[in-house]
Amino acid sequence: MTSPTETAATLFLDSMNVPYETRHYDYAPEKGHIGEQAAEALGAAPEGVFKTLAVKVDRKMPAFVVLPVRERVDFKAVAAALGGRNAKMMQPDEAHERTGYVQGGTTPFGSRQTLPVVLDASAEGQEKIWINAGAQGFLVCLAPEEVTRVTGAVLAKVTHPAG
């Protein structure tokens, strides 16, 4: 299968005049810890590689959470950042229907539906971060300020250390 060079996410970033670079890596979910595989393949520090999760706040509001690959999401903190009480993962079929992205390819950029975004506050300390670019094994690198600008992301601490 050929890796994409253009996705709804990169088209969106282009339309918003965002400077970015892209890279591919071998997506191997059977090996586990996809985000850490991506960081290793890129030669990037794991704290600079972010994953995107599709969640639901208070069972009704869909949203994206963008956090470092080694961290676990704090669902209460995500809900609070968006004015809710609780949050949970969105079912993969609903996430695909709402976003147009498949599991392992989810990104806050260029989604079918514009959803609120919470970006973990740790992104502020990074010059650039890597985020999925809309396909499995395809990442985009950009400044965290651009993520906030083009998605309207709320910055909040929304992680627990993994483990």
C-alpha positions as CSV (number, residue, x, y, z in Angstrom):
1,M,0.0,0.0,0.0
2,T,1.3,3.4,-0.9
3,S,1.7,6.0,1.8
4,P,-0.2,9.3,1.2
5,T,1.6,12.6,0.8
6,E,-1.7,14.5,0.9
7,T,-4.6,14.0,3.2
8,A,-7.6,16.1,4.4
9,A,-5.3,17.2,7.3
10,T,-2.5,18.4,5.0
11,L,-5.0,20.2,2.7
12,F,-6.5,21.9,5.8
13,L,-3.0,23.0,7.0
14,D,-2.2,24.3,3.5
15,S,-5.5,26.2,3.4
16,M,-4.6,27.9,6.7
17,N,-1.0,28.7,5.5
18,V,0.6,26.6,8.2
19,P,4.3,25.8,7.8
20,Y,4.9,22.1,8.4
21,E,6.9,19.1,7.4
22,T,5.7,15.5,7.0
23,R,7.3,12.1,7.5
24,H,6.2,8.5,7.1
25,Y,7.0,5.6,9.4
26,D,6.2,1.9,9.3
27,Y,2.8,1.6,11.1
28,A,2.9,-1.7,13.0
29,P,0.0,-1.9,15.5
30,E,0.8,-5.5,16.3
31,K,4.0,-4.4,17.9
32,G,2.1,-2.1,20.4
33,H,2.9,1.4,21.5
34,I,2.4,3.0,18.1
35,G,3.3,6.5,19.3
36,E,6.6,5.3,20.7
37,Q,7.3,3.5,17.5
38,A,6.7,6.7,15.6
39,A,9.1,8.7,17.9
40,E,11.8,6.1,17.5
41,A,11.4,6.0,13.7
42,L,11.6,9.8,13.6
43,G,14.5,10.0,16.0
44,A,12.3,12.4,18.0
45,A,11.9,12.6,21.8
46,P,8.6,11.0,22.8
47,E,7.5,14.1,24.7
48,G,7.5,15.9,21.3
49,V,5.3,13.3,19.6
50,F,1.6,13.7,20.3
51,K,-1.4,11.4,19.7
52,T,-4.9,12.4,19.0
53,L,-7.9,10.8,20.7
54,A,-11.5,11.2,19.8
55,V,-13.6,11.6,23.0
56,K,-17.1,12.4,24.2
57,V,-17.7,14.9,27.0
58,D,-20.8,14.4,29.1
59,R,-21.9,11.7,26.6
60,K,-22.9,14.3,24.0
61,M,-20.0,16.6,23.0
62,P,-17.4,15.0,20.7
63,A,-13.9,16.5,21.0
64,F,-10.3,15.8,20.2
65,V,-7.6,15.5,22.9
66,V,-4.0,15.9,21.8
67,L,-1.3,14.6,24.2
68,P,2.2,13.2,24.3
69,V,2.4,9.5,23.2
70,R,3.8,8.2,26.5
71,E,1.1,9.8,28.6
72,R,-2.3,8.6,29.6
73,V,-5.3,10.9,29.2
74,D,-6.9,12.3,32.4
75,F,-10.6,12.2,31.3
76,K,-11.8,14.4,34.2
77,A,-9.3,17.1,33.2
78,V,-10.4,16.9,29.5
79,A,-14.0,17.3,30.6
80,A,-13.2,20.2,32.9
81,A,-11.2,22.0,30.1
82,L,-14.3,21.9,27.9
83,G,-16.8,22.8,30.7
84,G,-18.0,19.3,31.3
85,R,-18.0,16.8,34.2
86,N,-16.7,13.6,32.5
87,A,-15.3,12.3,29.3
88,K,-14.6,8.9,27.7
89,M,-13.2,7.5,24.5
90,M,-15.5,7.7,21.5
91,Q,-16.3,4.4,19.8
92,P,-14.1,3.8,16.7
93,D,-17.1,3.7,14.3
94,E,-18.5,6.9,15.6
95,A,-15.1,8.6,15.5
96,H,-14.6,7.5,11.9
97,E,-18.1,8.8,10.9
98,R,-17.5,12.2,12.6
99,T,-13.9,12.7,11.6
100,G,-13.3,10.7,8.4
101,Y,-10.2,9.2,10.0
102,V,-9.5,5.6,10.8
103,Q,-8.1,4.6,14.2
104,G,-4.3,5.2,14.1
105,G,-4.8,8.0,11.7
106,T,-6.8,10.5,13.8
107,T,-5.8,14.1,13.8
108,P,-7.4,17.4,14.8
109,F,-6.8,18.8,11.4
110,G,-9.3,18.7,8.5
111,S,-11.9,16.6,10.3
112,R,-15.3,16.0,8.6
113,Q,-16.9,17.8,11.6
114,T,-15.1,20.6,13.3
115,L,-14.7,19.4,16.9
116,P,-13.3,21.2,20.0
117,V,-9.7,20.5,20.7
118,V,-7.8,20.2,24.0
119,L,-4.0,20.3,23.6
120,D,-2.0,19.1,26.6
121,A,-0.2,22.1,28.2
122,S,3.2,20.3,27.8
123,A,3.1,21.3,24.1
124,E,3.8,24.9,25.1
125,G,7.4,23.9,26.1
126,Q,8.1,22.4,22.7
127,E,9.5,24.3,19.7
128,K,7.8,21.8,17.3
129,I,5.6,18.8,17.8
130,W,4.7,15.8,15.7
131,I,1.0,14.9,15.3
132,N,-0.7,12.4,13.0
133,A,-1.4,13.8,9.5
134,G,-4.6,11.9,8.8
135,A,-3.3,8.4,7.9
136,Q,-1.7,5.5,9.6
137,G,2.1,6.0,9.6
138,F,2.0,9.6,8.4
139,L,2.9,12.5,10.7
140,V,3.1,16.3,10.5
141,C,5.6,18.5,12.4
142,L,4.6,22.0,13.3
143,A,4.7,24.7,16.0
144,P,2.3,24.2,18.9
145,E,1.1,27.8,18.4
146,E,-0.1,26.8,14.9
147,V,-2.1,23.9,16.4
148,T,-3.8,26.3,18.7
149,R,-4.3,29.0,16.1
150,V,-5.9,26.7,13.4
151,T,-8.0,24.5,15.8
152,G,-8.9,27.0,18.5
153,A,-7.4,24.4,21.0
154,V,-7.8,24.9,24.7
155,L,-4.4,24.4,26.5
156,A,-4.8,22.3,29.7
157,K,-2.9,19.7,31.6
158,V,-4.8,16.6,30.6
159,T,-2.4,13.8,31.3
160,H,-1.3,11.2,33.8
161,P,2.1,9.6,33.4
162,A,1.8,6.2,31.8
163,G,2.3,3.2,34.0
